[in-house]
Amino acid sequence: NNNNNNMAIVILFAQLMLAGKNLVPDKPTGPIISYWTTWYVQNYPAMQPGGGSCMGDKQLFAASPSKNCSGCGWAQHFYKEARRDLLLVLDDTWFEKPSNFENQWEIDHQKFPAESKKTTSHSEALTWKQSLRNLVERVEEMGWGGLGLWHHAVQLESKSNNLAQFTTLGETGVQHIKVDGTDFEGAVTQVAREATKGSVRVEHKRSPGAPVNGDVHGEGRCYLPYIEQLGNMLTVTDILRTNDIVCQMSVPTCLDRFAQTLAYADVNNLTANITNVLGVIAPQDEAYMATGLSGAIAGMRHPLPQIIGDTRMNGNRNLSQRITEITRAVKWFRIAPSTGIDGYPKGEGIVYVDHKILIDNKTLTKEDTWSSNLWNTQVHQGAPATTTRGLPTTPVVVAADARYPNVAPFVVASQHPNGALAVAALGRTLDTYGGWIMPRANVTVFANKPVKVPATNGTTIGIFGEFESVTIVFQNGQLQQGGTIYMQDLASEMATDVTEQVGICNNGGALFIPGLVIDSVNNKTDLSDPGVVVVVTMETQRHANTNTINSVVCPAIPSAPNPPPRGPNSPNPPPGPSPSPGPPIQPQELNGTWTQMSNLKPKIDIIVTNGGGDVTIIGHHAGKWDNGTGVILNNEIDARCSGPDHFMAHEIGTVSRTTQDNKPGLVIQWQNAGENGSPLAWADWVKDQK
């Protein structure tokens, strides 16, 4: 009896030791490419000075709140649990306004006196290399994974000068350049790669012309030409950010851009056009979308209390109370690092986007978005119901939430090249339910190859979001021998043995996980949705294969659906007005108000001057630019426009007559000039009818 008791104690002790293990590696794996950037907190209404100008030593490093900066100390206080896996990216206004190539990396001495050593008006500042190195060291001393910098229009000169400057930039320790609006051919990426061998990574973005997709009164989908542009850009950048959004519509807006770009790159067999470029997509702040499709995080959410008037963080999703989602996501990247355009072996990274489209809707006000064209409008945004990467088909999703009858979440899933499988349920935004909801569903994911993941030495699954249940169907009876099943909140350091709370089904061919088990392991530190890792190990075979484990009964496992056709299913844009013949156009006819035929249809005033040869251009909410000049010659207009943050665009357009609503009119059809601008030209301008 004593021997039996001793054996029971040994077994119990072993089980307790196993249950206390940490399934997450203790440090990041590979280069850190996810980041948190300061832009949203710079524009937080309570910040002073406001309007994005809030930046400097006080804002970043204040040890405690002060009367004039109650929310400051961002580097000191934000993301303590995640910062080791995140870069800190300083957004706009960190620099002296650049006037030439030589000083474009000069930090603002008044904002950063401690790093530049320019403590008085008479003291001489350090070189930009020394100043940036001091700033990098200070950020890394706070425990962040490194420093990144926003830059709108990186100036390039001769190849030798470019390489020399970026070599110096690499020596400062800066790891990331967030290029915001130019260099669509990847010239900066090429220079950075050659000069720094990849230690400085470059991010790009491309705007559809609005913070929303497509026809906001219809399906709200990305148009195919925009997806083609994103796909081609993915081949020349390390990080492709899905760009501006409306906070409350972020999930469908980012998901349609992300999913369709992946599908376009996959079906067209796109590969990196610059040696060793990463080509990873970052869907803005959507951390669980990034884990589900093996992207990266371009985080902007911050923990300061959400307040009315903040057009960047608003709505009942309460992003300010969902900080732990970022921690869980970056801890998952230690197990399954972000995967780029060339990350999968040939033939294994197939992308499927569901042809079933879920459409979210929300009536927006001036408190919800800076885009005035969307105020007091019910905005629609659609995206594929399911999207997969590296899997044989799309998941089966069955809505199962009595609170929201027949409403299912968006579901994304992927199998990493190392074998780890991830699935994420993403919430919906619907006016019917007052905004953001997280409907539960029974989700079945069909795995591809059975592989032990090196980081965990077992079959490994990441589950993100709320579920009624998750079932993983494996090929070849992967769990035929049973095993011990652990689950761990990715924001914690201790696993829980859940073997008796889940089901091994179909003779080891499937693993059934009730949603309540995920909920029970989730540490509810804020409003964040759950994010857990599940590992099946063979350390002890406490349960042989069975279709019933204790009280857990396996459900009927659905058959795998036929995969949808590969490639994007984005719609084509609606046709613009057709040019029609007519008498020669006189320059004075361009005088008046025009509408740009993009999503938000901004207005532009053209004023003809100097006897008819020159024009002044004034843009009203026309994107990044707000004013410009042009020259008219033989029905052609050559326009150069600029805006805040050193934005520049150069466009050439053909002016022609058209008929719109059975009325004669004028249209300008633009073809980008290729100088400091985007190869994706402006949408057509149509002159307003009187």
Secondary structure, DSSP 8 states (H G I E B T S, - for coil): -HHHHHHHHHHHHHHHHHHT---S-SS--S----EEESHHHHT-TT-SS-TT---SHHHHH-SS-BTTBTT--HHHHS-TTTGGG-EEEE-TTSB----SSTTTT-B-TTT-HHHH---STTS----HHHHHHHHHHHHHHTT-SEEEEEESS-----HHHHHHHHHHHHHHT--EEEE-S--TT-HHHHHHHHHHTTSSEEEEE---SSSS-S-TTTT----HHHHHHHHHHHTT-SEEE-----GGGHHHHHHHHHHHHHHHHHHTT---SSTT---EEE-TT-HHHHHHTT---EE----S---TT-SSS-STT-GGG--HHHHHHHHHHHHS----TT-S-TTS--EEE-S-EEEEEEEE-TTT-S-GGGTTEEEEEEEESEEEESSSS--EEEE--TTSTT---EEEEEE-TTS-EEEEEE-EEEGGGTEEE---EEEEEE------BTTTTBEEEEEES--SEEEEE-SS-TTTT--EEEEEETTSS--EE-GGGSEEETTTTEEEEEHHHHHHHS--SSS---EEEEEEE-S---S-S-SEETTEE------------SS-----------EE--S---GGGG-EEEEE-STT--EEEEEEEGGGTEEEEEEES-SS--EEEEEEETTEEEEEEEEGGGEEEEEEEEEEEEEETTEEEEEEEEEE-SSSS-SS----EEE---
